[in-house]
Amino acid sequence: MAKVLERMKKTIEERGLVTDDSAVLLMVSGGSDSTALAYAAADLASQGVIGPVAILHVNHKLRGADADADQEFVRQLADLLGFPLFCCEINVAGLADASGENVEAVARRERYLAANEALASMCRHEGRPLSAARIWTAHTQDDRVENFYMRSIVGTGPGGFRSMRYTNGPVARPCLDVSREDLRAFVKTRAAAGREVVRDAEGNLWREDATNAHTDRFRAFVRHEIVPRAKERNPQLLDSLCRTMNLIADEDDMLEAQTADVAARLVEWTALEGGLPDYAAGCVIAPEFAAVKVPLQRRVVREVLQSILGSDARVESASVETVCEGFGENGPVSGYTNNIQGDLALSANKRGLRIEPMAAYRARRKKGAGENGKGEGA
């Protein structure tokens, strides 16, 4: 038990995951990882490492009676530990059918929407600042390594190989330096030591999701087929690969800072009244962008397109390259035009390269032709 708590405390301190009075909302499904997280958070709270703690459980209504049993298990766990419980039921399958989206994507989105709402409610009740509050998830080294291999199979940019971040907005992952096996041992050791634990109707210390064994799902395939084979070559795979990902993350953070600097200097957004950027209306990338190294160009363009399309949209690699092709060695390629992502127009002249919705591009061209007999560029 001490090993898990010490690793978690080290991660919390080194990564600045919380302060000692931060409100913490735990996302608990009832599986081994999140059950261990709940017990560990109770110990950390009693040691003064974190502030008030509450639990959120989301019943996705996907597994019938098993899902209801998960919900009951988490309710008992919250009662045992004396944590307030936020519990919500969401018909994820119905939402996915109505929108045509992937069930897992809908479940994740709804989970985090519920988590942010619960965290805000908790902070109001506890009188704690929302800015310092955190949502804790039980992602482990195993999850991070699985993500690494999944991205290796389907392809990703260099930053993707950092895999999971320790923090992402209000979400923090204090178990990211701990293995799933360590967390399970933590719960078993707690029970063996005679400390109070919750057991389900079959006497289990946590709830098992049978769908985790199905290798027709991508993550389950990587978990059960790829990672075990890699561990045969390197039994210390989790520690060694996570160290490698942390090195990648350090370099990625440096490049992200450089990306933000270039974007601030060379990207001019269409402005709303009051001067705020109207991301959906597009931007102009300055001629000096041509002197930026191509790898950094790609990062800046990806960030620009993500801002235009929205955080949930997929930015296509071909779109990034198409924008970069609008710049030559000495500046924008005058007269260059193209369209990307289905509805974004690119146009370049000596003043820079403009990215805008196709309707805005056509209206601008029509106006320019009416005024001077030819259309406008950037």
N, C-alpha and C positions, 0 to 999 in steps of 0.2 A: 504493500500500500504506500509506503514511504516513497518508493521510486517514482510512482505516478505523480504524487502530489509535488515532489521536489522538481520534477521535470516541468510540470504545469506552472509552478511558481516561477521557475527560471524563464520560461517562455513569456509569461505575463510581464515579468520585469524587463527582460531584454527587448521585447517587442512593444512595450507600452500599451498592453491590451486594455487595462482599466486602471483606475486609481482606487485607493482603499475605501472610498465612499461612493463609488459608481454603482448605480442600479444595474442589475444584470438579469436579463430574461433568458432562460434556458429553453431551447427548442428540443423537446423530448418526445420521441416516437414510441419509446418502450423497448427498443432494441438494446443490445448489449452496450454499444458505445454511448448512447444518450443516457441510459440508466446509470452507467458509471460516471458520466459527467454530472448528473444530479447529486450523487453521493459525494463526489469530489468537491462540488460547489458548496455543499453543506459544510464540509470540513474547512474549506478556504474562508467561508464567511465567519465561521466560529473562531478562526485564527486572525480575523481582521484584515484579510488580504483584499476582500471585496465588500461592497455594501449590501443593501437589501437584494434578495433573490426571489424571482417568481418563475413559474413554469408555463410554457405554452405547449398544448398538444392539439394538432390538427388531424381530425378524422376525415380522410379523403373519400370515405364511403365506397371504396373500391374492392374490399375483401370481406364484405358481409359481416358474419358473426365474429370473425377473427379481428376485424378492425374495431368492432365494439369492445372486444376483450382487451385489445391494446389500450383503448381509451380508459377502461376501468382500471387496468394495471397502473397507468400513469396517475389516475386520480388517487389511488391508494399510496403511490409513491410520494405525491405532493403532500398528502395528509401526514404521512410518516415523518417527512422532513420539515413540516410546518411551513411549506412554501405556498403562497397564493397560486391558484391554478386558473389560467385562461384556457378554455377549451372551445373549439368551434368545429362544426361539421360542414363540409363543403362537398357538394355533388360534382366532383371533378370530371367524371365521365360525361355528365350532362353538359357541362361547360365546354368540354373538348368537342363533343358532337356538334354543339351549336356554332362553335367558332371554326371548326375544322383543324384545330391545332393538335399537336402531340399531347397525349395525356400527361406524360412526365413533365413537360414544359409548363402545362397549365397548373399541375400540382405544385411545382416549385414556385411559380409566380404567386399563386394564392397563399402559399405558406408564408412567404416573406411579406406580402401585404398584411396578413394577419399578425405577423410578428411585429411589424412597425406600429400597427395600431395598438397592440397590447403593450408595447414598450412605452408609448406615449401615455397611455392610461395609467400604467404603473408609476411613471415619473410624476404625474399629476397627484396621484394618491400618496406617494412617498415624499412629495415635496423636493424631488431631486432634479437637477438640470438634465434635460433630454440630450443636450450636446455631449455630456460625459457618459451617458448610459450606453450599454452595449447589449447586443443580441449574441448569445454564445451558441455555437453549434458544436457537435461532437465529432467533426471530421478529424481523421487520424492520419498517421504516416501512410497507412494502407490506402486510404482514399486518394492521397496525393500521388502515390506511385501508380495507382490505377489510372488516374487522370493523365499522367505522363505517358503511359503506354497507349491509352486511347487516342491521345493527340498525335503520338508517333505514327499510329496506324492510318489516321485520316488526314494528317498533315496540319501544320500550324506555323505561325510565325515564331521567330526566336523568343519573343516574350511569352509565348504560350507554354514553353518548356519549363517555366518557373512553377507551373501548375498552380495549386491553390495559394492564395495570399493569406497571411496571418490576419490581416484586417481588410475589409472591403466596406467602406462607409461605416455604418454602425455595427456591422457583423464582425465578430472576432472568433478565432478558432484556437482556443487554448490547448487543445489536445493534438495539435499538428506535429508535435515532436514525440508523440507517444504512439505505440502500435495498438492495433485492435486486440492482439493477444494480451498485451499489458493491461488494457482496460478490463478485459474479461477476468484476468487474474485478480485485479483490484476488487471487483465485486465478489468473487469467490472467497478471497481472503477476508473480506469484511464479514461475510456470512460465517466463515470458519472461526473467526475470532469472537463470535457471539454477539456482534453488533446487530441492531435491528435492520432487517431487510424486508423487501416485499417479494412475495412469490405469487405466480399466477395459479390458476386452478389445477394445473398439472405439477405444481411445485417448482417450476423453473424460476431462475433468478432474473430473467429478462424474457422478452417476447421475441420469437423468431419469425421472420417474414419468409414464408416458403418460396416466394417468387425470387428470392436471392439466389436460389440454386438453379434457376433456369438459365442455361447458357445461350439461349436464343436472344437474350438481351445483351447488348454490347458490353456494359460494365460487368455483368455477371460472367460473360465469356472471358474478359480480361482477368477478372478476379480468380476464376477457377481453372483457367487453362494457361494463361500467359505468365502471371506472377509466380505460381508455384514452380514452373520450369526455370524461371530466372533465379529463384531462390536455391535451386539445386546447384547452380553454378556459383552463387554467392549467398551464403546463409545470412550475411549482414546486409542484404540488399536494401532494406528499408532505411537503415541509417546512412549507408553510403550514397544511395541515390538521392535522398533528401538533402544531404550535404551538397551534392552537385547542384540540385535545384536551387539551393540558397545562394550558391555562387552565381548562378544564372540570374537570380532575382536581384542581386546587388548590381550587376551590370545593367539589368533592365531598368532598375530605378534611376541609374545615372542617365541612361538614354531617354527615359521619360522626362527627366528634368530638362535635357537638351531640347527635346521635342516641344515642350511647353514654351521654352524660350524662343525657338524659331517661330512657332505659331503666333506668339504674342507680337513679334516684330514684323512678320511678313504676311500675316493673314488679316485682311480687313473685312469684317462682317457687315452685311446690310443691317442698318440700324432701325430700331423701332423709335417711336416718339419717346423722348427721354434719354435716348442714346444707348439703350440696352440692345445687345445683338439679337437679330431675328434669324436664328439658325436655319429655320425652314426656308428662308428666302435666299440663302446662299452667301457667297463671299467672293472676293478677288484675292488671288495669291500674287504677291509682288514679284517683279522681274528678278530681284536679287535671289529668289528661291533657286534659280538655276545654278548658283554657286554652292548650294548645300549638297553635301555628299548624298548619294542615292539612297543608302540604307536609312538615313535620317529623313530624307524626302518621303520615303514610303510611310514612315511612322507618322509624320505630320499629316500627310494626305489621309491616312486611315482615321486619325483623330478628327479631321475636318469632316470626312464623309459620315462618321458615326454621329457627329453633332447635327448634321443636316438630316440624316435619316431617322435618328432616334436611337436610344440606348438598346432597344430590343431588336433592332434590325441587323441583318447580316451584311457586313461590308465585303464585297467580292474582291478577291485578289486581283482579278483582271481589271476591275474598276480603278484600283490603286495604280496599277501600271499604266493604264490609259491616261490618267491625270499626269503622271510623271513624264509621259511621252510628249506632253504639251510644252516641255521645256527642253531647249537645246543647250549647248555649252555656254552660249553667251546671253541667254535670256529666253523669253517665251517664243514659241514658234508662231510667228505672225500668220494669221489666217487659219490656224489650227482649230478645227471644230470636231466634236464627237458627242456621243450620248452614252451614258452609263446607268446602271442600276434601274433601267427601264424608263426613268422619267427625269433624269438629270442631264442638263446640257452643259457642254464645255465649249468655251470660245476664248481665243487668245489673240492679243495684239501686243504692241510694245509696252502698254500700261500694265500688263499682267495677264493671268489666266482666270477667267470667271467660271464659277460653278453655280448653277441656278436651276430651278425647276424648268422643265421644257416650256410650260405655258408662259413663264416670265420671259424666257429667251425669245419666243416667237413674238410676244407683244413688243419687246424692245426692238427686234428686227423690223417689225412692221412700222413702228413709230419712226425709226431711223430712216427707213426707205421713204416714208412720206415726207420727212423734213429735208433730206438732202440727196434723195435718189439712191441711197445705198444703206445697207444695214450697219449697225454698230457692232464692234467686237467687245473686248473686255471693258 
